[in-house]
Amino acid sequence: MPDAKLNVAEPDSSSSVQLTGQETTDEARVEILRESIRAKSMLTLTSLIGIAVGSGASAVFLSKTVPLLNILIWCVPVMLSVSWRYLMAREVIQHIDVWRESELEVMDRRLYLSSLLSQTVIGTGIWSVALPGGTAVEVFVTAIIAFYGLGAMIILSSDFRTYSHTALPLLGQAVLFWLLKGVDGLPIAAAIASLLIVSLRMIYFTSQTFKDSIMIRFEKNQLLLQLKDSEQQIRDALNSARAANKMKDFFMAAAGHDLRQPLFAIGLLNETLMMQKQDQKSMDLLRKQQTSIESLGHLYDSLLDLSQFEQGQIRPYLVVFNIKDLCLTFVEEFELACEEKGLVLEHHHMDQNVFTDFDLIARVFRNLFANAVKYTSAGKVCISGKPTHEGFEVTLTDTGVGIPHDKQQAIFGEFVQLSKGERAADTGVGMGLAIVKQITSLLEIDLKLTSVPDEGTTIKFTLPVEAPVLSARNPAVLAKTD
């Protein structure tokens, strides 16, 4: 499922068009409603695999200690409510662009009711499943409810009204349950209550930012319709576009920062649960959850890194080092993944000193290696090098699924992913190659890609072997090499 992108601009009296007239205001309100429904539906579809896997794993774990009837009383309504929302999300994706205002309002009410139903049903698990299952099950179900809360927070980040109405039935039941446990339950009750309060505050601000971004995009589109009228309107439109790109970076950085707050809260909750007395199976599960939380933190770091690149805040530090050492590091890092998939991982002729930024080139190597291994199901991944008159040429080749010719430039864009039929079924957010493109552009390295569907992909780039003579278009690099 391709990721949706919003071009967001900060309101500025010098560059934004003020909406005038009831008709224009109504159009903007409908656009906000349309994009909110679209965002909720797309995020619902991308989360279904995780919900299905989590529900299945939870049912297996609970079946050892909880009566089957109690599990069914909880899980069957959960799956039915999720299935209902899935059908609505599919309908939205197919028809959202042609629906009128009345149809959008009906669908928004249906999505609201499905969220209220599913959150309430999930929250009841603390009574129907955890209560008869003992302490270990109580802790386990509490963790499940908290993670569902985090998922709901992401899906409903554009809709504060729905989240504020549904978060209490989900998390509030767990808070009440642990409060009824007495003094021993107070730490967990407090952690869940903190998550609820922090998430409500965060969703309030992100939903407002979402509405502002759609309003600004709408205003920018109004400018584009007036480009033919006068030169002044053309200049205003260009200024609005620049402001939109600038605010997009700000929005990404702010959103990544705000999302850290609930992530920190749920990490605190997980650590609190780990400090409680647990059996070995529960502790193993909590450790795995901690690993997932850390992975999510790395994702937010990538968002912030991409924003810093686009704002010109990253400045390279050029040093001399042997590229072979860096290559071997990543060969060792991905060796196990290749063995598990039955791939051959080769490296040849990489013994060469180069002159570039070690950390940035390491990011390039890691992202390219990760992509090659992820999208290769049979054959090999090979990295090699050779001296040329321009420097040291590095070649990374895989025998993976390949990339269609008309998509080979698009994959280096932000949040771009190809469909499952064109790439592997692995999920991601499409930032790895965008970061690679930002780094190579910053270092003035020419990245060349050739690929044939169902045969594989080859990526080449040349690293300087002596202090590079950089052009004046890259003052950030020149400033570090003085």
Buried (B, 14 or more C-beta within 10 A) or exposed (E): EEBEEBBBBBEEEEBBBEBEEEEBEEBBBBBBBBBBBBBBBBBBBBBBEEBEEBBEEBBEBBEEBBEEEBBEBBBEBBBEBBEBBBEBBEBBBEEBEEBEEEEBBEBBEBBBBBBBBBBBBBBBBBBBBBBBBEBBBBBBBBBBBBBBBBBBBBBBBBBBEBBBBBBBBBBBBBBBBBBEEEEEBEBBBBBBBBBBEBBBEBBEBBBEBBBBBBBBBBBBBBBEEBEEEEEEBBEBBEBBBEBBEBBBBBBBBBBBEBBBBBBBBBBBBBEBBBEBEBEEEBBEBBEEBBEEBEEBBEBBEBBBBBBBBBEEEBEBEBEEBEBBEBBEEBBEBBEEBBEEBEBEBEBEEBEBEBBBBBEBBBBBBBBBBBBBBBBBEEBBBBBBBEEEEEBBBBBBBBBBBBBEEEBBEEBBEBBBBBEEEBBBEEEBBBBBBBBBBBBBBBBBBEBEBBBEBEEBBBBBBBBBBEEBEBEEEBEEBEEEBE
